[in-house]
Amino acid sequence: MKATGKMIIIGLFIVISFYTMAAAVTTGAIEGLISNKQTGELIPKAKITLVFSKSASVQHIFYSDDKGHFYKGGMTPGAYKIT
């Protein structure tokens, strides 16, 4: 193999390595059940809003499922206010 071919392969390896390291970002998740505080009954289709404590512009809005369960992944790690 010529030197140029070896350099291209080495260059691709370095680019792929950096891309892989950049993609390995730490994320968080939240999971739980929404229930009535007085009766304990699960609440289906409840609207859930999470606001990141360091920036109010970072919000996640989603809904519980038919059984009151919710899950949200891919979140920036940190403290959130949940409503």
VMD Tcl script that builds the backbone (N, CA, C; Angstrom):
set m [mol new atoms 249]
animate dup $m
set s [atomselect $m all]
$s set {name element resname resid chain x y z} {
  {N N MET 1 A 0.856 -1.172 0.000}
  {CA C MET 1 A 0.000 0.000 0.000}
  {C C MET 1 A 0.893 1.223 0.000}
  {N N LYS 2 A 0.542 2.184 -0.791}
  {CA C LYS 2 A 1.322 3.413 -0.879}
  {C C LYS 2 A 1.136 4.240 0.389}
  {N N ALA 3 A 2.050 5.163 0.606}
  {CA C ALA 3 A 2.004 6.036 1.787}
  {C C ALA 3 A 0.724 6.861 1.813}
  {N N THR 4 A 0.254 7.297 0.651}
  {CA C THR 4 A -0.971 8.095 0.588}
  {C C THR 4 A -2.168 7.285 1.070}
  {N N GLY 5 A -2.249 6.022 0.670}
  {CA C GLY 5 A -3.332 5.148 1.099}
  {C C GLY 5 A -3.308 4.912 2.592}
  {N N LYS 6 A -2.100 4.743 3.159}
  {CA C LYS 6 A -1.969 4.551 4.606}
  {C C LYS 6 A -2.409 5.799 5.356}
  {N N MET 7 A -2.053 6.968 4.831}
  {CA C MET 7 A -2.425 8.235 5.484}
  {C C MET 7 A -3.945 8.426 5.468}
  {N N ILE 8 A -4.597 8.052 4.391}
  {CA C ILE 8 A -6.060 8.177 4.302}
  {C C ILE 8 A -6.726 7.266 5.329}
  {N N ILE 9 A -6.231 6.036 5.440}
  {CA C ILE 9 A -6.808 5.096 6.408}
  {C C ILE 9 A -6.584 5.593 7.836}
  {N N ILE 10 A -5.394 6.074 8.136}
  {CA C ILE 10 A -5.106 6.615 9.471}
  {C C ILE 10 A -5.986 7.832 9.743}
  {N N GLY 11 A -6.129 8.698 8.746}
  {CA C GLY 11 A -6.980 9.887 8.889}
  {C C GLY 11 A -8.423 9.514 9.167}
  {N N LEU 12 A -8.951 8.528 8.457}
  {CA C LEU 12 A -10.323 8.079 8.688}
  {C C LEU 12 A -10.480 7.495 10.080}
  {N N PHE 13 A -9.493 6.729 10.524}
  {CA C PHE 13 A -9.536 6.147 11.862}
  {C C PHE 13 A -9.598 7.246 12.926}
  {N N ILE 14 A -8.795 8.285 12.759}
  {CA C ILE 14 A -8.784 9.390 13.727}
  {C C ILE 14 A -10.125 10.109 13.725}
  {N N VAL 15 A -10.677 10.380 12.566}
  {CA C VAL 15 A -11.978 11.060 12.467}
  {C C VAL 15 A -13.066 10.213 13.121}
  {N N ILE 16 A -13.091 8.924 12.844}
  {CA C ILE 16 A -14.096 8.034 13.429}
  {C C ILE 16 A -13.924 7.972 14.942}
  {N N SER 17 A -12.688 7.933 15.421}
  {CA C SER 17 A -12.437 7.899 16.866}
  {C C SER 17 A -12.967 9.147 17.549}
  {N N PHE 18 A -12.700 10.329 16.989}
  {CA C PHE 18 A -13.193 11.570 17.573}
  {C C PHE 18 A -14.718 11.636 17.538}
  {N N TYR 19 A -15.318 11.174 16.446}
  {CA C TYR 19 A -16.772 11.172 16.333}
  {C C TYR 19 A -17.391 10.274 17.400}
  {N N THR 20 A -16.800 9.106 17.615}
  {CA C THR 20 A -17.305 8.176 18.620}
  {C C THR 20 A -17.205 8.771 20.016}
  {N N MET 21 A -16.092 9.425 20.331}
  {CA C MET 21 A -15.924 10.039 21.646}
  {C C MET 21 A -16.920 11.185 21.839}
  {N N ALA 22 A -17.169 11.969 20.813}
  {CA C ALA 22 A -18.115 13.077 20.916}
  {C C ALA 22 A -19.541 12.576 21.098}
  {N N ALA 23 A -19.859 11.427 20.531}
  {CA C ALA 23 A -21.207 10.873 20.627}
  {C C ALA 23 A -21.471 10.259 22.003}
  {N N ALA 24 A -20.435 10.019 22.773}
  {CA C ALA 24 A -20.577 9.391 24.083}
  {C C ALA 24 A -20.837 10.440 25.163}
  {N N VAL 25 A -21.912 11.190 25.007}
  {CA C VAL 25 A -22.289 12.241 25.946}
  {C C VAL 25 A -23.175 11.635 27.030}
  {N N THR 26 A -22.938 12.023 28.260}
  {CA C THR 26 A -23.744 11.523 29.368}
  {C C THR 26 A -25.102 12.205 29.357}
  {N N THR 27 A -26.162 11.416 29.440}
  {CA C THR 27 A -27.511 11.964 29.533}
  {C C THR 27 A -28.223 11.308 30.705}
  {N N GLY 28 A -29.310 11.914 31.108}
  {CA C GLY 28 A -30.094 11.385 32.215}
  {C C GLY 28 A -31.481 10.988 31.758}
  {N N ALA 29 A -32.246 10.438 32.685}
  {CA C ALA 29 A -33.613 10.021 32.396}
  {C C ALA 29 A -34.441 10.140 33.670}
  {N N ILE 30 A -35.741 10.234 33.474}
  {CA C ILE 30 A -36.669 10.238 34.602}
  {C C ILE 30 A -37.795 9.272 34.273}
  {N N GLU 31 A -38.263 8.556 35.288}
  {CA C GLU 31 A -39.335 7.586 35.092}
  {C C GLU 31 A -40.162 7.531 36.366}
  {N N GLY 32 A -41.460 7.332 36.225}
  {CA C GLY 32 A -42.291 7.223 37.412}
  {C C GLY 32 A -43.746 6.987 37.094}
  {N N LEU 33 A -44.570 7.131 38.115}
  {CA C LEU 33 A -46.020 6.978 38.003}
  {C C LEU 33 A -46.673 8.246 38.528}
  {N N ILE 34 A -47.739 8.672 37.888}
  {CA C ILE 34 A -48.517 9.815 38.333}
  {C C ILE 34 A -49.771 9.273 39.015}
  {N N SER 35 A -49.963 9.672 40.277}
  {CA C SER 35 A -51.131 9.179 41.010}
  {C C SER 35 A -51.793 10.303 41.798}
  {N N ASN 36 A -53.065 10.081 42.129}
  {CA C ASN 36 A -53.822 10.997 42.966}
  {C C ASN 36 A -53.299 10.865 44.391}
  {N N LYS 37 A -52.896 11.969 44.998}
  {CA C LYS 37 A -52.301 11.941 46.328}
  {C C LYS 37 A -53.260 11.390 47.383}
  {N N GLN 38 A -54.540 11.677 47.249}
  {CA C GLN 38 A -55.527 11.253 48.255}
  {C C GLN 38 A -55.974 9.810 48.072}
  {N N THR 39 A -56.211 9.402 46.824}
  {CA C THR 39 A -56.759 8.068 46.582}
  {C C THR 39 A -55.715 7.041 46.150}
  {N N GLY 40 A -54.573 7.516 45.661}
  {CA C GLY 40 A -53.550 6.611 45.148}
  {C C GLY 40 A -53.843 6.102 43.745}
  {N N GLU 41 A -54.981 6.507 43.183}
  {CA C GLU 41 A -55.366 6.068 41.842}
  {C C GLU 41 A -54.401 6.647 40.805}
  {N N LEU 42 A -53.943 5.796 39.868}
  {CA C LEU 42 A -53.047 6.255 38.815}
  {C C LEU 42 A -53.795 7.154 37.840}
  {N N ILE 43 A -53.096 8.161 37.317}
  {CA C ILE 43 A -53.715 9.145 36.435}
  {C C ILE 43 A -53.177 8.966 35.017}
  {N N PRO 44 A -54.025 8.469 34.098}
  {CA C PRO 44 A -53.591 8.309 32.710}
  {C C PRO 44 A -53.575 9.652 31.978}
  {N N LYS 45 A -52.690 9.764 30.989}
  {CA C LYS 45 A -52.616 10.931 30.095}
  {C C LYS 45 A -52.369 12.249 30.839}
  {N N ALA 46 A -51.643 12.192 31.970}
  {CA C ALA 46 A -51.316 13.403 32.726}
  {C C ALA 46 A -50.203 14.161 32.009}
  {N N LYS 47 A -50.342 15.476 31.916}
  {CA C LYS 47 A -49.309 16.314 31.303}
  {C C LYS 47 A -48.197 16.538 32.320}
  {N N ILE 48 A -46.959 16.309 31.896}
  {CA C ILE 48 A -45.793 16.457 32.757}
  {C C ILE 48 A -44.866 17.493 32.133}
  {N N THR 49 A -44.473 18.468 32.911}
  {CA C THR 49 A -43.547 19.497 32.452}
  {C C THR 49 A -42.320 19.481 33.351}
  {N N LEU 50 A -41.151 19.358 32.738}
  {CA C LEU 50 A -39.891 19.425 33.462}
  {C C LEU 50 A -39.159 20.683 33.027}
  {N N VAL 51 A -38.702 21.479 33.998}
  {CA C VAL 51 A -37.955 22.704 33.702}
  {C C VAL 51 A -36.582 22.561 34.352}
  {N N PHE 52 A -35.537 22.692 33.553}
  {CA C PHE 52 A -34.162 22.572 34.018}
  {C C PHE 52 A -33.834 23.737 34.945}
  {N N SER 53 A -33.256 23.445 36.113}
  {CA C SER 53 A -33.010 24.472 37.125}
  {C C SER 53 A -31.996 25.528 36.687}
  {N N LYS 54 A -31.081 25.176 35.786}
  {CA C LYS 54 A -30.051 26.134 35.354}
  {C C LYS 54 A -30.502 27.007 34.196}
  {N N SER 55 A -31.595 26.646 33.531}
  {CA C SER 55 A -32.080 27.425 32.393}
  {C C SER 55 A -33.553 27.120 32.153}
  {N N ALA 56 A -34.395 28.101 32.414}
  {CA C ALA 56 A -35.840 27.911 32.230}
  {C C ALA 56 A -36.198 27.661 30.768}
  {N N SER 57 A -35.289 27.977 29.848}
  {CA C SER 57 A -35.580 27.743 28.434}
  {C C SER 57 A -35.454 26.264 28.067}
  {N N VAL 58 A -34.872 25.453 28.956}
  {CA C VAL 58 A -34.770 24.012 28.714}
  {C C VAL 58 A -35.953 23.338 29.399}
  {N N GLN 59 A -36.938 22.967 28.587}
  {CA C GLN 59 A -38.144 22.332 29.100}
  {C C GLN 59 A -38.437 21.055 28.323}
  {N N HIS 60 A -39.016 20.109 29.015}
  {CA C HIS 60 A -39.487 18.870 28.395}
  {C C HIS 60 A -40.957 18.718 28.783}
  {N N ILE 61 A -41.815 18.576 27.786}
  {CA C ILE 61 A -43.250 18.395 28.033}
  {C C ILE 61 A -43.652 17.063 27.401}
  {N N PHE 62 A -44.297 16.219 28.196}
  {CA C PHE 62 A -44.745 14.918 27.716}
  {C C PHE 62 A -45.910 14.454 28.578}
  {N N TYR 63 A -46.470 13.291 28.270}
  {CA C TYR 63 A -47.676 12.790 28.947}
  {C C TYR 63 A -47.452 11.369 29.464}
  {N N SER 64 A -48.126 11.059 30.573}
  {CA C SER 64 A -48.092 9.681 31.071}
  {C C SER 64 A -48.922 8.808 30.121}
  {N N ASP 65 A -48.685 7.515 30.170}
  {CA C ASP 65 A -49.432 6.598 29.307}
  {C C ASP 65 A -50.800 6.266 29.909}
  {N N ASP 66 A -51.462 5.277 29.353}
  {CA C ASP 66 A -52.805 4.887 29.803}
  {C C ASP 66 A -52.828 4.354 31.235}
  {N N LYS 67 A -51.659 3.985 31.768}
  {CA C LYS 67 A -51.582 3.439 33.120}
  {C C LYS 67 A -50.926 4.404 34.111}
  {N N GLY 68 A -50.697 5.657 33.686}
  {CA C GLY 68 A -50.099 6.657 34.569}
  {C C GLY 68 A -48.585 6.621 34.614}
  {N N HIS 69 A -47.966 5.756 33.814}
  {CA C HIS 69 A -46.510 5.623 33.768}
  {C C HIS 69 A -45.910 6.644 32.804}
  {N N PHE 70 A -44.719 7.167 33.154}
  {CA C PHE 70 A -44.015 8.050 32.236}
  {C C PHE 70 A -42.525 7.731 32.239}
  {N N TYR 71 A -41.867 8.062 31.121}
  {CA C TYR 71 A -40.425 7.919 30.977}
  {C C TYR 71 A -39.947 8.973 30.002}
  {N N LYS 72 A -38.858 9.640 30.336}
  {CA C LYS 72 A -38.238 10.604 29.423}
  {C C LYS 72 A -36.734 10.421 29.529}
  {N N GLY 73 A -36.091 10.044 28.432}
  {CA C GLY 73 A -34.649 9.864 28.383}
  {C C GLY 73 A -33.993 10.968 27.578}
  {N N GLY 74 A -32.671 10.927 27.491}
  {CA C GLY 74 A -31.922 11.896 26.695}
  {C C GLY 74 A -31.879 13.289 27.291}
  {N N MET 75 A -32.005 13.377 28.602}
  {CA C MET 75 A -32.044 14.684 29.266}
  {C C MET 75 A -30.660 15.094 29.760}
  {N N THR 76 A -30.427 16.395 29.811}
  {CA C THR 76 A -29.203 16.929 30.399}
  {C C THR 76 A -29.229 16.624 31.889}
  {N N PRO 77 A -28.179 16.016 32.425}
  {CA C PRO 77 A -28.160 15.729 33.863}
  {C C PRO 77 A -28.235 17.006 34.702}
  {N N GLY 78 A -28.956 16.954 35.800}
  {CA C GLY 78 A -29.101 18.097 36.691}
  {C C GLY 78 A -30.419 18.058 37.404}
  {N N ALA 79 A -30.731 19.172 38.084}
  {CA C ALA 79 A -31.981 19.274 38.826}
  {C C ALA 79 A -33.077 19.870 37.937}
  {N N TYR 80 A -34.286 19.356 38.101}
  {CA C TYR 80 A -35.448 19.819 37.350}
  {C C TYR 80 A -36.606 20.082 38.283}
  {N N LYS 81 A -37.448 21.020 37.908}
  {CA C LYS 81 A -38.734 21.234 38.592}
  {C C LYS 81 A -39.765 20.486 37.770}
  {N N ILE 82 A -40.573 19.667 38.433}
  {CA C ILE 82 A -41.590 18.881 37.723}
  {C C ILE 82 A -42.978 19.374 38.129}
  {N N THR 83 A -43.833 19.564 37.136}
  {CA C THR 83 A -45.233 19.946 37.393}
  {C C THR 83 A -46.139 19.114 36.525}
}
mol reanalyze $m
mol bondsrecalc $m
mol representation Tube
mol addrep $m
